[in-house]
Amino acid sequence: MRILARACLLAVCLRYSKAFNIITPRCAIDGTSRRDLLKVATVALPGALAAVIADPRAAAAAQTSAGGLASFESVSTQTPLSGKDQAPLGDVPFTTLPSGVKIKDYRSGSGAEVKKGSRVWVQATGRMLNLNGVKFFSTKDNVVDPLVGPEPLVLTIGDGSTIPGLEEGILGMKKGGIRRIVVPAAQGYKVGTPFQPAPRSKIDQNALDSVVKNPRRDSTTLWDVQVERVR
């Protein structure tokens, strides 16, 4: 293995030897002639590289060291499964409402519950499942004063300005509560209807439109919502 490593190094050096004139015709390493080392490199190097490429463990290690790509988990794997609506990885199952909206609480919160007519301040992030979880809305992007943090989204439940499935999913939440909500296409955005939450950038709006305006795509959205205030 040491000879192979040295042979590989020498092969690279020889590639540029004429340009830099750094290796003489009689060069040797630990008594091994340059010609013998080149033979080892020529024969063994392709096989060694092929073995590394073919080994999935090596590829995974390379991905991890390159930035943790192997540990990346798509948001779409965190949505409810079909059938019995069991969430993956033994997690708490989603609750399916009669409309088809699915909800799962991560924190219960305390105080008054959100009900029809409530004015509610929330931090929310919306993603398109058809686009593998691409984010198209987030209150975290709406920072007016860095000392205060992201400005919340203010909704009035039942006034018709918010996508119906998100309104329904927020009902029953309390201050400090965190809930994941899956809104099916039938309860979501519609072409020509300016529902809230509305994307804040042209890029985000285009991402949403690419799904909502295409009848062949499923416009199901996933929301992570935290209630800050209820009135």
GROMACS elastic network, one bead per residue, 0.5 to 0.9 nm:
[ bonds ]
;  ai    aj funct       b0    kb
    1     5     6  0.62037   500
    1     6     6  0.86235   500
    2     5     6  0.51200   500
    2     6     6  0.62129   500
    2     7     6  0.84573   500
    3     6     6  0.51316   500
    3     7     6  0.59557   500
    3     8     6  0.85845   500
    3    32     6  0.86951   500
    3    37     6  0.73974   500
    3    40     6  0.78987   500
    3    41     6  0.89304   500
    4     8     6  0.61675   500
    4     9     6  0.86269   500
    4    37     6  0.77623   500
    4    40     6  0.64417   500
    4    41     6  0.63448   500
    4    44     6  0.73214   500
    4    45     6  0.75621   500
    5     8     6  0.51847   500
    5     9     6  0.63277   500
    5    10     6  0.86697   500
    5    41     6  0.83955   500
    6     9     6  0.50107   500
    6    10     6  0.60770   500
    6    11     6  0.85110   500
    6    29     6  0.80119   500
    6    37     6  0.75910   500
    6    41     6  0.86134   500
    7    10     6  0.50420   500
    7    11     6  0.60423   500
    7    12     6  0.86830   500
    7    34     6  0.84330   500
    7    36     6  0.85979   500
    7    38     6  0.60799   500
    7    39     6  0.83103   500
    7    40     6  0.64137   500
    7    41     6  0.51068   500
    7    42     6  0.87209   500
    7    45     6  0.87272   500
    8    11     6  0.50708   500
    8    12     6  0.64590   500
    8    13     6  0.87317   500
    8    37     6  0.82254   500
    8    38     6  0.80324   500
    8    40     6  0.84436   500
    8    41     6  0.55125   500
    8    42     6  0.86837   500
    8    45     6  0.71493   500
    9    12     6  0.53197   500
    9    13     6  0.63075   500
    9    14     6  0.87061   500
    9    41     6  0.88946   500
   10    14     6  0.59677   500
   10    15     6  0.84654   500
   10    34     6  0.78825   500
   10    37     6  0.74784   500
   10    38     6  0.74751   500
   10    41     6  0.85015   500
   11    14     6  0.51839   500
   11    15     6  0.62619   500
   11    37     6  0.81432   500
   11    38     6  0.63569   500
   11    41     6  0.68573   500
   11    42     6  0.85157   500
   12    15     6  0.51396   500
   12    16     6  0.70767   500
   12    17     6  0.88367   500
   13    16     6  0.55693   500
   13    17     6  0.59915   500
   13    22     6  0.83121   500
   13    23     6  0.78697   500
   14    18     6  0.76281   500
   14    22     6  0.87205   500
   14    23     6  0.72164   500
   15    18     6  0.77234   500
   15    19     6  0.87800   500
   16    19     6  0.54348   500
   16    20     6  0.64337   500
   16    21     6  0.80822   500
   16    22     6  0.85907   500
   17    20     6  0.53181   500
   17    21     6  0.50522   500
   17    22     6  0.56832   500
   17    23     6  0.58932   500
   17    24     6  0.85304   500
   18    21     6  0.51607   500
   18    22     6  0.78557   500
   18    23     6  0.83698   500
   19    22     6  0.84840   500
   20    23     6  0.84276   500
   21    24     6  0.75298   500
   23    26     6  0.82385   500
   23    27     6  0.62962   500
   24    27     6  0.53213   500
   25    28     6  0.89977   500
   25    34     6  0.79846   500
   26    33     6  0.76404   500
   26    34     6  0.73735   500
   27    32     6  0.89376   500
   27    33     6  0.67324   500
   27    34     6  0.58891   500
   28    31     6  0.58113   500
   28    32     6  0.54122   500
   28    34     6  0.53361   500
   28    35     6  0.87775   500
   28    37     6  0.86031   500
   29    32     6  0.52147   500
   29    33     6  0.66748   500
   29    34     6  0.74920   500
   29    37     6  0.85308   500
   30    33     6  0.84484   500
   32    35     6  0.83599   500
   32    36     6  0.65452   500
   32    37     6  0.67410   500
   33    36     6  0.53208   500
   33    37     6  0.63287   500
   33    38     6  0.86811   500
   34    37     6  0.51397   500
   34    38     6  0.61646   500
   34    39     6  0.86839   500
   35    38     6  0.51561   500
   35    39     6  0.63190   500
   35    40     6  0.88534   500
   36    39     6  0.50623   500
   36    40     6  0.63910   500
   36    41     6  0.87103   500
   37    40     6  0.51244   500
   37    41     6  0.62023   500
   37    42     6  0.85746   500
   38    42     6  0.59706   500
   38    43     6  0.85409   500
   39    42     6  0.51317   500
   39    43     6  0.61608   500
   39    44     6  0.83362   500
   40    43     6  0.53694   500
   40    44     6  0.56856   500
   40    45     6  0.75618   500
   41    44     6  0.54527   500
   41    45     6  0.51612   500
   41    46     6  0.82134   500
   42    45     6  0.60326   500
   42    46     6  0.72903   500
   43    46     6  0.68015   500
   43    47     6  0.75381   500
   44    47     6  0.54554   500
   44    48     6  0.61874   500
   44    49     6  0.87203   500
   45    48     6  0.51227   500
   45    49     6  0.61527   500
   45    50     6  0.85563   500
   46    49     6  0.52102   500
   46    50     6  0.61193   500
   46    51     6  0.86647   500
   47    50     6  0.50577   500
   47    51     6  0.61907   500
   47    52     6  0.87296   500
   48    51     6  0.51609   500
   48    52     6  0.63933   500
   48    53     6  0.87554   500
   49    52     6  0.51869   500
   49    53     6  0.62269   500
   49    54     6  0.85814   500
   50    53     6  0.51163   500
   50    54     6  0.60161   500
   50    55     6  0.85724   500
   51    54     6  0.51414   500
   51    55     6  0.61632   500
   52    55     6  0.52887   500
   52    56     6  0.82337   500
   52    57     6  0.88399   500
   52    58     6  0.62450   500
   52    59     6  0.78207   500
   53    56     6  0.74253   500
   53    58     6  0.72727   500
   53    59     6  0.68779   500
   54    57     6  0.88987   500
   54    58     6  0.82207   500
   54    59     6  0.82042   500
   55    58     6  0.54211   500
   55    59     6  0.66205   500
   55    60     6  0.89007   500
   56    60     6  0.60902   500
   56    61     6  0.85135   500
   57    60     6  0.50475   500
   57    61     6  0.61134   500
   57    62     6  0.85166   500
   58    61     6  0.50718   500
   58    62     6  0.61187   500
   58    63     6  0.85994   500
   59    62     6  0.50299   500
   59    63     6  0.61808   500
   59    64     6  0.86454   500
   60    63     6  0.50392   500
   60    64     6  0.61611   500
   60    65     6  0.86096   500
   60    69     6  0.83944   500
   60    70     6  0.60239   500
   61    64     6  0.51037   500
   61    65     6  0.61512   500
   61    66     6  0.84614   500
   61    70     6  0.79259   500
   62    65     6  0.52171   500
   62    66     6  0.60302   500
   62    67     6  0.88726   500
   62    70     6  0.87815   500
   63    66     6  0.50192   500
   63    67     6  0.66108   500
   63    68     6  0.62378   500
   63    69     6  0.53443   500
   63    70     6  0.56744   500
   63    71     6  0.88663   500
   64    67     6  0.55508   500
   64    69     6  0.55137   500
   64    70     6  0.53449   500
   64    71     6  0.71588   500
   65    68     6  0.62390   500
   65    69     6  0.83307   500
   66    69     6  0.71823   500
   67    70     6  0.84134   500
   68    71     6  0.55359   500
   68    72     6  0.68281   500
   69    72     6  0.52320   500
   69    73     6  0.89073   500
   70    73     6  0.84833   500
   73    76     6  0.84694   500
   73    77     6  0.73366   500
   73    78     6  0.87475   500
   74    77     6  0.57060   500
   74    78     6  0.76043   500
   74   132     6  0.68224   500
   74   133     6  0.68984   500
   75    78     6  0.54544   500
   75    79     6  0.73913   500
   75   127     6  0.85834   500
   75   129     6  0.78422   500
   75   132     6  0.69453   500
   75   133     6  0.53216   500
   75   134     6  0.86549   500
   75   222     6  0.89367   500
   76    79     6  0.56316   500
   76    80     6  0.89875   500
   76   128     6  0.89685   500
   76   129     6  0.59120   500
   76   130     6  0.85267   500
   76   132     6  0.58610   500
   76   133     6  0.58535   500
   76   222     6  0.87947   500
   77    80     6  0.82006   500
   77    81     6  0.86840   500
   77    87     6  0.89875   500
   77    88     6  0.74412   500
   78    81     6  0.86691   500
   78    87     6  0.70647   500
   78    88     6  0.67103   500
   78    89     6  0.89976   500
   79    87     6  0.68024   500
   79    88     6  0.79888   500
   79    94     6  0.85227   500
   79   129     6  0.87195   500
   79   182     6  0.74140   500
   79   222     6  0.79009   500
   80    84     6  0.89457   500
   80    85     6  0.54057   500
   80    86     6  0.60888   500
   80    88     6  0.74179   500
   80    93     6  0.75030   500
   80    94     6  0.62937   500
   80   102     6  0.77106   500
   80   182     6  0.82719   500
   81    84     6  0.73148   500
   81    85     6  0.50756   500
   81    86     6  0.56415   500
   81    87     6  0.59574   500
   81    88     6  0.72151   500
   82    85     6  0.54017   500
   82    86     6  0.75757   500
   83    86     6  0.77567   500
   84    93     6  0.89675   500
   85    93     6  0.65443   500
   85    94     6  0.62479   500
   85    95     6  0.76309   500
   85    96     6  0.75540   500
   85   102     6  0.88627   500
   86    90     6  0.80680   500
   86    91     6  0.79808   500
   86    92     6  0.77221   500
   86    94     6  0.66429   500
   87    90     6  0.66922   500
   87    91     6  0.55688   500
   87    92     6  0.63281   500
   87    94     6  0.63805   500
   88    91     6  0.59065   500
   88    92     6  0.85309   500
   88    93     6  0.82082   500
   90    93     6  0.81924   500
   92   104     6  0.75449   500
   92   105     6  0.86842   500
   93   103     6  0.89089   500
   93   104     6  0.70549   500
   94   102     6  0.59511   500
   94   103     6  0.54164   500
   94   105     6  0.83495   500
   94   180     6  0.88414   500
   94   181     6  0.89241   500
   95   101     6  0.83541   500
   95   102     6  0.54841   500
   95   103     6  0.52971   500
   95   104     6  0.63203   500
   96    99     6  0.80320   500
   96   100     6  0.59876   500
   96   101     6  0.58863   500
   96   103     6  0.66224   500
   97   100     6  0.54089   500
   97   101     6  0.53515   500
   97   102     6  0.61141   500
   97   103     6  0.78787   500
   97   168     6  0.88165   500
   97   169     6  0.86326   500
   98   101     6  0.73640   500
   99   102     6  0.88136   500
   99   165     6  0.80096   500
   99   168     6  0.88776   500
   99   184     6  0.87217   500
   99   186     6  0.87277   500
   99   187     6  0.77165   500
  100   165     6  0.85458   500
  100   182     6  0.86857   500
  100   183     6  0.76162   500
  100   184     6  0.65752   500
  100   186     6  0.86400   500
  100   187     6  0.81835   500
  101   165     6  0.60940   500
  101   166     6  0.82630   500
  101   168     6  0.76883   500
  101   169     6  0.68348   500
  101   181     6  0.71350   500
  101   182     6  0.57768   500
  101   183     6  0.51316   500
  101   184     6  0.62080   500
  101   187     6  0.76472   500
  102   169     6  0.74323   500
  102   180     6  0.81609   500
  102   181     6  0.56831   500
  102   183     6  0.68482   500
  102   184     6  0.84627   500
  103   169     6  0.63254   500
  103   170     6  0.88432   500
  103   179     6  0.67646   500
  103   180     6  0.56520   500
  103   182     6  0.64193   500
  103   183     6  0.89090   500
  104   178     6  0.87387   500
  104   179     6  0.56096   500
  104   180     6  0.52135   500
  104   181     6  0.66562   500
  104   182     6  0.89369   500
  105   108     6  0.65260   500
  105   173     6  0.88976   500
  105   177     6  0.76722   500
  105   178     6  0.60359   500
  105   180     6  0.63878   500
  105   181     6  0.87972   500
  106   177     6  0.75160   500
  106   178     6  0.53872   500
  106   179     6  0.57079   500
  106   180     6  0.76193   500
  107   176     6  0.74219   500
  107   179     6  0.70206   500
  107   226     6  0.89176   500
  108   173     6  0.72453   500
  108   174     6  0.68703   500
  108   175     6  0.84822   500
  108   176     6  0.73586   500
  108   178     6  0.67814   500
  108   179     6  0.82855   500
  109   173     6  0.71940   500
  109   175     6  0.52097   500
  109   178     6  0.74079   500
  109   227     6  0.82321   500
  110   113     6  0.80272   500
  110   173     6  0.85419   500
  110   174     6  0.52561   500
  110   175     6  0.55124   500
  110   176     6  0.66734   500
  110   177     6  0.72989   500
  111   174     6  0.58737   500
  111   175     6  0.61845   500
  111   176     6  0.89355   500
  111   230     6  0.86293   500
  112   115     6  0.89713   500
  112   172     6  0.87677   500
  112   173     6  0.83436   500
  112   174     6  0.58771   500
  112   175     6  0.73120   500
  112   230     6  0.69730   500
  112   231     6  0.82576   500
  113   118     6  0.87251   500
  113   171     6  0.74301   500
  113   172     6  0.50348   500
  113   173     6  0.54201   500
  113   175     6  0.77750   500
  113   230     6  0.75117   500
  114   117     6  0.84231   500
  114   118     6  0.58768   500
  114   119     6  0.80701   500
  114   120     6  0.72964   500
  114   157     6  0.81037   500
  114   170     6  0.69371   500
  114   171     6  0.50757   500
  114   173     6  0.53814   500
  114   174     6  0.62308   500
  114   175     6  0.86714   500
  114   230     6  0.65297   500
  114   231     6  0.82340   500
  115   118     6  0.54579   500
  115   119     6  0.88422   500
  115   157     6  0.70340   500
  115   158     6  0.87085   500
  115   170     6  0.84456   500
  115   171     6  0.54016   500
  115   172     6  0.62950   500
  115   173     6  0.84282   500
  116   119     6  0.88296   500
  116   156     6  0.81413   500
  116   157     6  0.52302   500
  116   158     6  0.54736   500
  116   159     6  0.86893   500
  116   167     6  0.88151   500
  116   171     6  0.74246   500
  117   156     6  0.62132   500
  117   157     6  0.51716   500
  117   158     6  0.58211   500
  117   159     6  0.74466   500
  118   155     6  0.81992   500
  118   156     6  0.57693   500
  118   157     6  0.55280   500
  118   158     6  0.81526   500
  118   230     6  0.67254   500
  118   231     6  0.57351   500
  119   154     6  0.70541   500
  119   155     6  0.57501   500
  119   157     6  0.64409   500
  119   229     6  0.83132   500
  119   230     6  0.59763   500
  119   231     6  0.51114   500
  120   153     6  0.81473   500
  120   154     6  0.56962   500
  120   155     6  0.53693   500
  120   156     6  0.63311   500
  120   157     6  0.75923   500
  120   227     6  0.71947   500
  120   228     6  0.76490   500
  120   229     6  0.57121   500
  120   231     6  0.62504   500
  121   152     6  0.57199   500
  121   153     6  0.56238   500
  121   155     6  0.65512   500
  121   226     6  0.86842   500
  121   227     6  0.61002   500
  121   228     6  0.54393   500
  121   229     6  0.50228   500
  121   230     6  0.65157   500
  121   231     6  0.86903   500
  122   139     6  0.84064   500
  122   151     6  0.89247   500
  122   152     6  0.52127   500
  122   153     6  0.52611   500
  122   154     6  0.64860   500
  122   155     6  0.79816   500
  122   225     6  0.65269   500
  122   226     6  0.54911   500
  122   228     6  0.53885   500
  122   229     6  0.71276   500
  122   230     6  0.89586   500
  123   138     6  0.77117   500
  123   139     6  0.56625   500
  123   140     6  0.73685   500
  123   150     6  0.79437   500
  123   151     6  0.78628   500
  123   152     6  0.51529   500
  123   153     6  0.62406   500
  123   224     6  0.81859   500
  123   225     6  0.57741   500
  123   226     6  0.51664   500
  123   227     6  0.65434   500
  123   228     6  0.72238   500
  124   137     6  0.78347   500
  124   138     6  0.57141   500
  124   139     6  0.56989   500
  124   140     6  0.78239   500
  124   152     6  0.78938   500
  124   153     6  0.73675   500
  124   197     6  0.89267   500
  124   223     6  0.66944   500
  124   224     6  0.55728   500
  124   226     6  0.64313   500
  124   227     6  0.86592   500
  125   135     6  0.72952   500
  125   136     6  0.79742   500
  125   137     6  0.55715   500
  125   139     6  0.65396   500
  125   140     6  0.77703   500
  125   222     6  0.81765   500
  125   223     6  0.55541   500
  125   224     6  0.53624   500
  125   225     6  0.67628   500
  126   133     6  0.87401   500
  126   134     6  0.85011   500
  126   135     6  0.58703   500
  126   136     6  0.60275   500
  126   137     6  0.50561   500
  126   138     6  0.63183   500
  126   197     6  0.85994   500
  126   221     6  0.66125   500
  126   222     6  0.56600   500
  126   224     6  0.67847   500
  126   225     6  0.88179   500
  127   130     6  0.89944   500
  127   131     6  0.82954   500
  127   132     6  0.84034   500
  127   133     6  0.51056   500
  127   134     6  0.52708   500
  127   136     6  0.57877   500
  127   137     6  0.71038   500
  127   138     6  0.89440   500
  127   220     6  0.87825   500
  127   221     6  0.55895   500
  127   222     6  0.51910   500
  127   223     6  0.65098   500
  127   224     6  0.88967   500
  128   131     6  0.54288   500
  128   132     6  0.67216   500
  128   133     6  0.50517   500
  128   134     6  0.53759   500
  128   135     6  0.64979   500
  128   136     6  0.71596   500
  128   207     6  0.82820   500
  128   208     6  0.73130   500
  128   211     6  0.81269   500
  128   219     6  0.69066   500
  128   220     6  0.65312   500
  128   222     6  0.65518   500
  129   134     6  0.71461   500
  129   218     6  0.80683   500
  129   219     6  0.74728   500
  129   220     6  0.61097   500
  129   221     6  0.58296   500
  129   222     6  0.67459   500
  130   133     6  0.71171   500
  130   134     6  0.84016   500
  130   211     6  0.74331   500
  130   217     6  0.69742   500
  130   218     6  0.59571   500
  130   219     6  0.65574   500
  130   220     6  0.70395   500
  130   221     6  0.82152   500
  131   134     6  0.55697   500
  131   135     6  0.89615   500
  131   207     6  0.84010   500
  131   211     6  0.81362   500
  133   221     6  0.85371   500
  133   222     6  0.79489   500
  134   207     6  0.79771   500
  135   138     6  0.74897   500
  135   204     6  0.75278   500
  135   207     6  0.85398   500
  136   198     6  0.88225   500
  136   199     6  0.60625   500
  136   200     6  0.84391   500
  136   201     6  0.86076   500
  136   203     6  0.81664   500
  136   205     6  0.69189   500
  136   206     6  0.87812   500
  136   207     6  0.65799   500
  136   208     6  0.64845   500
  137   140     6  0.87992   500
  137   141     6  0.81621   500
  137   197     6  0.73591   500
  137   198     6  0.71711   500
  137   199     6  0.51463   500
  137   200     6  0.70586   500
  137   201     6  0.87811   500
  137   204     6  0.69056   500
  137   205     6  0.87348   500
  138   141     6  0.56946   500
  138   142     6  0.75144   500
  138   197     6  0.89480   500
  138   199     6  0.80722   500
  138   200     6  0.86134   500
  139   142     6  0.51928   500
  139   143     6  0.79613   500
  139   150     6  0.60672   500
  139   151     6  0.63941   500
  139   152     6  0.60661   500
  139   153     6  0.66326   500
  140   143     6  0.67651   500
  140   149     6  0.80057   500
  140   150     6  0.50728   500
  140   151     6  0.75206   500
  140   152     6  0.83711   500
  141   150     6  0.68452   500
  141   151     6  0.86346   500
  141   200     6  0.86420   500
  142   149     6  0.83743   500
  142   150     6  0.52983   500
  142   151     6  0.57000   500
  142   152     6  0.81041   500
  142   200     6  0.85340   500
  143   146     6  0.62355   500
  143   148     6  0.80011   500
  143   149     6  0.56999   500
  143   151     6  0.59179   500
  144   147     6  0.89399   500
  144   148     6  0.79481   500
  144   149     6  0.74518   500
  144   150     6  0.70939   500
  144   151     6  0.69986   500
  145   148     6  0.53382   500
  145   149     6  0.61692   500
  145   150     6  0.78067   500
  145   151     6  0.85322   500
  146   149     6  0.51232   500
  146   150     6  0.77632   500
  148   151     6  0.79970   500
  152   228     6  0.78749   500
  153   197     6  0.78179   500
  155   159     6  0.86976   500
  155   161     6  0.80625   500
  155   162     6  0.72884   500
  155   167     6  0.86821   500
  155   196     6  0.82935   500
  155   197     6  0.88629   500
  156   159     6  0.59823   500
  156   160     6  0.84744   500
  156   161     6  0.78954   500
  156   162     6  0.81102   500
  156   167     6  0.88173   500
  157   160     6  0.77225   500
  157   161     6  0.84182   500
  157   162     6  0.76541   500
  157   167     6  0.60164   500
  157   168     6  0.84724   500
  157   170     6  0.85527   500
  157   171     6  0.81054   500
  158   161     6  0.78500   500
  158   162     6  0.80190   500
  158   164     6  0.83903   500
  158   167     6  0.72787   500
  158   168     6  0.89959   500
  159   162     6  0.76346   500
  160   163     6  0.76181   500
  160   164     6  0.75276   500
  160   195     6  0.81003   500
  161   164     6  0.85452   500
  161   194     6  0.76553   500
  161   195     6  0.53989   500
  161   196     6  0.58641   500
  161   197     6  0.86758   500
  162   165     6  0.84414   500
  162   166     6  0.70965   500
  162   167     6  0.64502   500
  162   194     6  0.86794   500
  162   195     6  0.51110   500
  162   197     6  0.65585   500
  163   166     6  0.56211   500
  163   167     6  0.65093   500
  163   168     6  0.89021   500
  163   183     6  0.88362   500
  163   187     6  0.67529   500
  163   188     6  0.52885   500
  163   189     6  0.60808   500
  163   190     6  0.86790   500
  163   195     6  0.55763   500
  163   196     6  0.62287   500
  163   197     6  0.75960   500
  164   167     6  0.51827   500
  164   168     6  0.62093   500
  164   169     6  0.85873   500
  164   183     6  0.85875   500
  164   187     6  0.54074   500
  164   188     6  0.63678   500
  164   189     6  0.85781   500
  164   195     6  0.89662   500
  165   168     6  0.51017   500
  165   169     6  0.60582   500
  165   170     6  0.86759   500
  165   181     6  0.84204   500
  165   182     6  0.80502   500
  165   183     6  0.52059   500
  165   184     6  0.73327   500
  165   185     6  0.88819   500
  165   186     6  0.83427   500
  165   188     6  0.59066   500
  166   170     6  0.62007   500
  166   171     6  0.87718   500
  166   181     6  0.70826   500
  166   182     6  0.81442   500
  166   183     6  0.64713   500
  166   187     6  0.80031   500
  166   188     6  0.76711   500
  166   223     6  0.78544   500
  167   170     6  0.52828   500
  167   171     6  0.64860   500
  168   171     6  0.53537   500
  168   172     6  0.87988   500
  169   172     6  0.81145   500
  169   173     6  0.84907   500
  169   179     6  0.83409   500
  169   180     6  0.84575   500
  169   181     6  0.59287   500
  169   182     6  0.81357   500
  169   183     6  0.80720   500
  170   173     6  0.57386   500
  170   179     6  0.78960   500
  170   181     6  0.80830   500
  170   225     6  0.79153   500
  170   227     6  0.86559   500
  171   174     6  0.88357   500
  173   176     6  0.85591   500
  173   177     6  0.60554   500
  173   178     6  0.79679   500
  173   179     6  0.79367   500
  173   226     6  0.88304   500
  173   227     6  0.72403   500
  174   177     6  0.53454   500
  174   178     6  0.86712   500
  174   227     6  0.65358   500
  174   228     6  0.84666   500
  174   229     6  0.80901   500
  174   230     6  0.73132   500
  175   178     6  0.88522   500
  175   226     6  0.80058   500
  175   227     6  0.50907   500
  175   228     6  0.53868   500
  175   229     6  0.54800   500
  175   230     6  0.64467   500
  176   226     6  0.63761   500
  176   227     6  0.53315   500
  176   228     6  0.57642   500
  176   229     6  0.79052   500
  177   225     6  0.80869   500
  177   226     6  0.56100   500
  177   227     6  0.55863   500
  177   228     6  0.80530   500
  178   224     6  0.72796   500
  178   225     6  0.56297   500
  178   227     6  0.67593   500
  179   223     6  0.80988   500
  179   224     6  0.59400   500
  179   225     6  0.53662   500
  179   226     6  0.65934   500
  179   227     6  0.88184   500
  180   222     6  0.72222   500
  180   223     6  0.56041   500
  180   225     6  0.63347   500
  181   221     6  0.82846   500
  181   222     6  0.57804   500
  181   224     6  0.64282   500
  181   225     6  0.76896   500
  182   220     6  0.71238   500
  182   221     6  0.58877   500
  182   223     6  0.63145   500
  182   224     6  0.89815   500
  183   186     6  0.81213   500
  183   187     6  0.61359   500
  183   188     6  0.60804   500
  183   219     6  0.87703   500
  183   220     6  0.56236   500
  183   221     6  0.52351   500
  183   222     6  0.62541   500
  183   223     6  0.78236   500
  184   187     6  0.55315   500
  184   188     6  0.62069   500
  184   218     6  0.82874   500
  184   219     6  0.70890   500
  184   221     6  0.66498   500
  184   222     6  0.87992   500
  185   189     6  0.71126   500
  185   190     6  0.85447   500
  185   212     6  0.84473   500
  185   218     6  0.64724   500
  185   221     6  0.75525   500
  186   189     6  0.81210   500
  186   190     6  0.86070   500
  186   219     6  0.85725   500
  186   220     6  0.83321   500
  187   190     6  0.88327   500
  187   220     6  0.85993   500
  188   195     6  0.87515   500
  188   219     6  0.74523   500
  188   220     6  0.70900   500
  188   221     6  0.74331   500
  189   193     6  0.72912   500
  189   194     6  0.82342   500
  189   195     6  0.66209   500
  189   196     6  0.87990   500
  189   208     6  0.89173   500
  189   212     6  0.67815   500
  189   219     6  0.77328   500
  189   220     6  0.89484   500
  190   193     6  0.54916   500
  190   194     6  0.80570   500
  190   195     6  0.79512   500
  190   212     6  0.67431   500
  190   213     6  0.82135   500
  191   194     6  0.82306   500
  191   209     6  0.83055   500
  191   212     6  0.66679   500
  191   213     6  0.63081   500
  194   197     6  0.88748   500
  194   198     6  0.75008   500
  195   198     6  0.65597   500
  196   199     6  0.85010   500
  198   205     6  0.78412   500
  199   202     6  0.76993   500
  199   203     6  0.86034   500
  199   204     6  0.56260   500
  199   205     6  0.53215   500
  199   208     6  0.80502   500
  200   203     6  0.86499   500
  200   204     6  0.69211   500
  200   205     6  0.73202   500
  201   204     6  0.52833   500
  201   205     6  0.61825   500
  201   206     6  0.86159   500
  202   205     6  0.50171   500
  202   206     6  0.60659   500
  202   207     6  0.86132   500
  203   206     6  0.51476   500
  203   207     6  0.63228   500
  203   208     6  0.88149   500
  204   207     6  0.50802   500
  204   208     6  0.63711   500
  204   209     6  0.86530   500
  205   208     6  0.51482   500
  205   209     6  0.60579   500
  205   210     6  0.85296   500
  206   210     6  0.59644   500
  206   211     6  0.88382   500
  207   210     6  0.52816   500
  207   211     6  0.70219   500
  207   212     6  0.89862   500
  208   211     6  0.56351   500
  208   212     6  0.61597   500
  208   213     6  0.83506   500
  208   219     6  0.83224   500
  209   212     6  0.50030   500
  209   213     6  0.53908   500
  209   214     6  0.78219   500
  210   213     6  0.58761   500
  210   214     6  0.62835   500
  210   217     6  0.86660   500
  211   214     6  0.52431   500
  211   215     6  0.77521   500
  211   216     6  0.83545   500
  211   217     6  0.56918   500
  211   218     6  0.68943   500
  211   219     6  0.56221   500
  212   215     6  0.71676   500
  212   217     6  0.74447   500
  212   218     6  0.78194   500
  212   219     6  0.55587   500
  213   216     6  0.89346   500
  213   217     6  0.84593   500
  213   219     6  0.89471   500
  214   217     6  0.56304   500
  214   218     6  0.84221   500
  214   219     6  0.86681   500
  215   218     6  0.75956   500
  215   219     6  0.87343   500
  218   221     6  0.89608   500
  227   230     6  0.75021   500
